[in-house]
C-alpha cells in the first residue's frame, strides 16, 4: 500500500469524525431574586430555547446588598425554574452559593446533534408547507385573472374629441 494514500485516507477519516462531532456550549442566564413575573417568563423562554438547541444553561442569581442575607429566595427561584423546564432538561449541578452569586447548571435531555437534526427537519417541513401555500395562492390569483379577463369588456378606441389636448393629432 502506498504511504501517501494511507496518509490521505487517515486524514479523510479524521475530517469526517470532526464533522460529525458537536461541542456543547454553556449558555448563561443571569437573574435577580426580586424578578417580576414577566421578566421571569422572558428569561425562562430563553432557557427553554437554549435547552431545545441542546446547550447547557448556567443560571446565575446575583445578590446585592440586603439580598445576600436571604439566599433562600434565590434557591426557591432556581428550583422553580428547574421545575418549569423539567421536560427539556435536568439539574446537572445543584444550586450553590459562591460569594454574591448562586449558580445552578441545567443540562438538556437531548444531545446537541439530535436537537440540531430535529430543528433542521422542522425547518424543512415548514419551508415545504410555505412553498405549497405559495403555489396554491399563485394558482388562485392566476384563475382569478383569467376569469376577470373573460368577463371584461373590451376597451373602445379613443376618438379625437375625447383627447385632453385638442391640438394633439392621432
BELGINOR-V352418 format. One record per helix or strand of 2 or more residues. SS is the DSSP state (H for helix, E for strand). FROM is the first residue (numbers start at 1). TO is the last residue. If there is no record, write none. Layout:
ss;from;to
SS;FROM;TO
SS;FROM;TO
This chain:
ss;from;to
H;3;20
E;26;32
H;37;52
E;56;62
H;65;69
H;71;84
E;89;98
E;101;108
H;112;151
H;160;162
